[in-house]
């Protein structure tokens, strides 16, 4: 089995955002740009290979640069087992949404010291207030003269206790795959976007300047043996295929998979269909390695589409209590 190559794609936020893109959103954006750069036929062929396993590929969520999601479920479990947990410790852990990779092993050895861990990053949820143009005054039919709010997500870094928090605008996407012709084209597409300064709109309201990113750097990381048994930190939205549930520490995210039609809104005729993913920050034990840990499935709504579930897994050198 060939080794996977890891790549870090650095992307800068150009403004503000309503959501932090997950691995599914990133996959859709990459396939869309792949289709624009080459052709829809080549994009369809690539998606078919990914779904069938002929092109192993994994993606992370968009992450604050230099940070990894904290494994909250595992850490809270450790505190509970050790009898050390209290409200203050739990609050300190929850606030640390992301930690530096070099801090991860230390945090897992001693989760009770989370309140002493700096720097860290956390997510703040707020609202943006917008005002639409008065259609009567400016004779522009179709625009309601209303105030409305838009949800906003702000990622902030805390470098030291008592210090002012800094807004993070630099993010990274991690990609892992085996070498293949389609993979080479995917990397060339990203490099072209970087060189030409093309933007990626990774969420709604792109016309208002929201959720817009640019690629600033593409860097190859160390290769990882994809068939190595062990513990991994999940960095994306994982649909499990071959993991050991008993030895994993998981948090699930369940969503209703209804297609969205812009003119009519959510399709009410397809309600009641749900799918659960393993969230980023979960610890996964992969008995046959990362290549077989997750997979993608056919969309129940559009046979040509897939639900991407091959999240990137970050190898853990050690795990508390194992």
C-alpha positions in Angstrom: 0.0 0.0 0.0 1.4 3.4 -1.0 2.1 6.0 1.6 -0.3 9.0 1.8 1.2 12.4 1.1 0.0 15.2 3.4 -0.5 18.8 2.2 -1.2 22.0 4.1 -3.2 24.5 2.1 -3.0 28.0 3.8 -6.0 30.2 3.1 -6.6 33.8 4.3 -10.1 35.1 5.2 -10.9 38.2 3.1 -13.4 39.8 5.4 -15.9 38.1 7.7 -17.6 34.7 7.8 -20.9 33.2 8.8 -19.5 29.7 9.2 -16.2 27.9 9.6 -16.1 25.5 6.5 -16.1 21.8 7.3 -14.5 19.1 5.2 -17.7 18.5 3.2 -17.9 22.2 2.3 -14.3 22.1 1.3 -14.8 19.0 -0.8 -17.7 20.6 -2.7 -15.7 23.8 -3.3 -12.7 21.9 -4.6 -14.8 19.8 -7.0 -16.6 22.9 -8.2 -13.3 24.7 -8.9 -11.8 21.5 -10.5 -14.8 21.4 -12.9 -14.3 25.1 -13.8 -10.5 24.7 -14.3 -10.7 21.5 -16.4 -14.1 20.1 -17.3 -17.3 18.7 -15.7 -16.4 15.3 -17.2 -13.0 15.2 -15.5 -14.6 16.3 -12.2 -17.3 13.6 -12.5 -14.6 11.0 -13.1 -12.6 12.1 -10.1 -15.7 12.0 -7.8 -16.5 8.5 -9.1 -13.0 7.4 -8.3 -13.1 8.9 -4.8 -16.5 7.3 -4.0 -15.3 3.9 -5.3 -12.0 4.0 -3.4 -9.8 4.1 -6.5 -8.6 7.6 -5.5 -8.0 7.7 -1.7 -8.3 11.2 -0.5 -9.1 12.8 2.9 -9.7 16.4 3.9 -9.8 18.3 7.2 -12.2 21.1 8.2 -10.8 24.6 7.8 -8.7 25.1 10.9 -7.0 28.1 12.5 -3.5 28.0 11.2 -1.2 26.1 13.5 -4.1 24.7 15.6 -5.8 21.4 16.0 -9.3 20.7 17.4 -9.1 19.8 21.1 -10.4 16.3 21.9 -13.0 17.4 24.4 -14.9 14.1 24.7 -11.8 12.2 25.6 -10.5 14.8 28.0 -13.8 15.2 29.9 -13.9 11.4 30.2 -10.4 11.3 31.6 -11.3 13.9 34.2 -14.5 12.0 35.2 -12.6 8.7 35.6 -9.8 10.3 37.6 -12.4 12.1 39.8 -10.7 15.5 39.1 -13.5 17.1 37.1 -15.2 20.3 38.4 -17.1 23.1 36.7 -14.1 25.4 36.4 -12.0 22.6 34.7 -14.8 21.8 32.3 -15.3 25.5 31.4 -11.5 25.8 30.7 -11.6 22.8 28.4 -14.7 23.9 26.5 -13.2 27.3 25.9 -10.1 25.8 24.3 -11.7 24.8 21.0 -8.3 24.5 19.3 -4.8 23.9 20.7 -1.4 23.9 19.2 -0.2 20.6 17.9 2.8 20.7 20.3 0.4 21.0 23.2 -1.8 18.1 22.4 0.2 15.3 24.1 0.6 17.4 27.2 -3.1 18.2 27.4 -4.0 14.6 27.0 -1.6 13.6 29.8 -2.9 16.2 32.2 -6.3 17.6 31.1 -6.7 19.1 34.6 -4.1 21.7 33.6 -6.2 23.0 30.7 -6.6 26.4 32.4 -2.8 26.9 32.3 -2.6 26.2 28.6 -1.8 29.1 26.3 -2.1 30.0 23.5 -5.4 28.6 22.4 -8.2 29.5 20.0 -11.9 29.6 20.4 -15.0 30.4 18.4 -17.3 33.3 19.1 -20.8 33.4 17.7 -22.5 36.7 17.1 -24.8 38.6 14.6 -24.1 41.1 11.9 -26.8 43.7 11.4 -27.6 44.6 7.7 -29.9 47.1 6.2 -31.4 46.6 2.8 -31.9 49.6 0.4 -35.3 51.3 0.5 -36.9 50.1 -2.7 -39.6 52.8 -2.7 -37.1 55.7 -2.3 -34.7 54.4 -5.0 -37.3 52.8 -7.2 -35.6 49.4 -7.0 -38.4 46.8 -6.9 -37.7 43.6 -5.0 -35.7 45.0 -2.2 -37.4 45.1 1.2 -36.7 48.2 3.3 -35.8 46.1 6.4 -33.2 45.6 8.9 -32.0 42.0 9.2 -29.2 40.1 11.0 -26.7 37.5 9.6 -25.0 35.0 11.9 -21.3 35.6 12.2 -18.5 33.3 13.4 -15.3 34.9 14.7 -12.3 32.7 15.6 -10.1 34.3 18.3 -6.7 33.6 19.7 -5.8 34.0 23.4 -2.1 34.2 23.8 -1.9 34.8 27.6 -4.3 35.3 30.5 -5.5 38.8 30.7 -4.3 39.7 27.2 -6.6 41.1 24.6 -7.9 38.4 22.2 -6.8 38.6 18.5 -9.1 37.8 15.6 -7.7 35.0 13.5 -7.9 35.5 9.7 -5.3 32.9 8.7 -6.5 29.3 8.3 -5.3 26.0 6.9 -6.9 23.1 5.1 -5.1 19.7 5.3 -5.3 17.3 2.4 -4.0 13.7 2.3 -4.0 11.4 -0.7 -2.0 8.8 -2.6 -0.1 10.0 -5.7 -2.3 9.7 -8.8 -3.0 11.8 -12.0 -6.2 13.3 -10.7 -4.4 14.3 -7.5 -1.7 16.0 -9.5 -4.3 18.0 -11.3 -6.0 18.9 -8.0 -2.7 20.3 -6.7 -2.0 22.2 -9.9 -5.5 23.7 -9.7 -4.8 25.0 -6.2 -1.4 26.3 -7.2 -3.1 28.1 -10.1 -5.6 29.7 -7.7 -2.8 30.8 -5.5 -0.7 32.3 -8.3 -3.7 34.1 -9.9 -5.2 35.3 -6.5 -8.5 33.6 -7.2 -11.0 33.5 -4.4 -12.9 30.6 -2.9 -16.4 31.4 -1.7 -17.0 28.9 1.1 -20.4 29.7 2.4 -23.5 31.9 1.7 -23.6 35.6 1.0 -20.4 35.7 -1.1 -21.8 38.6 -3.0 -21.7 40.6 0.2 -18.0 39.7 0.7 -18.7 37.1 3.4 -17.0 33.6 3.5 -14.4 34.5 0.9 -10.9 33.0 1.1 -7.7 33.1 -1.0 -5.0 30.5 -1.2 -1.6 31.8 0.1 0.6 28.7 0.3 0.6 25.0 -0.5 3.1 23.0 1.4 3.8 19.3 1.5 4.0 17.8 5.0 5.6 14.6 6.1 4.2 11.4 4.5 2.2 9.0 6.8 1.9 5.3 6.4 -1.8 4.9 5.7 -2.1 1.3 6.9 -0.7 1.9 10.4 -2.9 0.7 13.2 -3.4 3.2 16.0 -5.1 6.2 17.5 -5.9 9.3 15.4 -7.4 12.7 16.0 -10.2 13.3 13.6 -9.9 16.7 11.8 -13.1 16.6 9.7 -16.6 15.2 9.2 -16.0 11.4 9.2 -18.4 8.7 8.0 -16.9 5.6 9.7 -16.1 2.6 7.6 -13.6 0.5 9.6 -12.9 1.8 13.1 -13.0 0.2 16.5 -15.9 2.0 18.3 -15.0 0.5 21.7 -11.5 2.0 21.7 -12.6 5.3 20.2 -13.8 8.4 21.9 -16.5 9.9 19.7 -18.8 12.9 19.4 -21.5 12.7 16.8 -23.0 15.5 14.6 -26.4 14.7 13.1 -27.9 16.7 10.4 -31.0 16.5 8.2 -29.9 15.9 4.7 -32.4 18.0 2.7 -31.5 19.6 -0.6 -31.7 23.4 -0.8 -33.4 25.0 -3.8 -32.7 28.8 -3.8 -36.1 29.9 -5.3 -38.1 27.7 -2.9 -35.9 27.1 0.1 -35.5 23.7 1.8 -37.2 20.9 0.0 -40.1 19.9 2.4 -40.8 16.8 0.4 -37.6 15.1 1.6 -37.8 15.8 5.3 -37.0 13.2 7.9 -33.7 11.9 6.4 -30.8 12.2 8.8 -27.1 11.2 8.7 -24.6 11.2 11.5 -21.0 12.1 11.2 -18.1 11.8 13.7 -17.1 15.3 14.6 -13.7 16.8 14.5 -11.9 16.5 17.8 -13.0 12.8 18.2 -10.3 10.2 18.8 -10.6 7.3 16.4 -8.9 3.9 16.7 -8.2 2.6 13.2 -7.4 -1.1 13.2 -6.4 -1.2 9.5 -5.1 2.4 9.1 -6.5 5.7 8.0 -7.3 4.8 4.4 -10.1 2.4 5.4 -11.3 4.4 8.5 -13.8 6.6 6.6 -15.6 6.6 3.3 -18.0 8.5 1.1 -21.5 7.4 0.1 -24.0 8.1 -2.6 -26.4 11.0 -1.9 -30.0 9.8 -1.3 -31.2 12.9 -3.2 -29.0 13.2 -6.2 -27.6 9.9 -7.6 -24.7 11.7 -9.3 -23.5 13.3 -6.0 -21.8 11.8 -3.0 -21.8 12.6 0.7 -18.1 13.1 1.4 -17.1 11.4 4.7 -13.4 10.7 4.3 -12.1 13.1 7.0 -8.4 13.5 7.5 -7.0 11.8 10.6 -4.0 13.1 12.5 -1.7 10.4 14.0 -1.4 10.5 17.8 1.9 9.3 19.2 0.3 8.5 22.6 -3.0 8.4 24.4 -3.6 8.8 28.1 -4.4 5.6 29.8 -3.6 3.3 26.8 
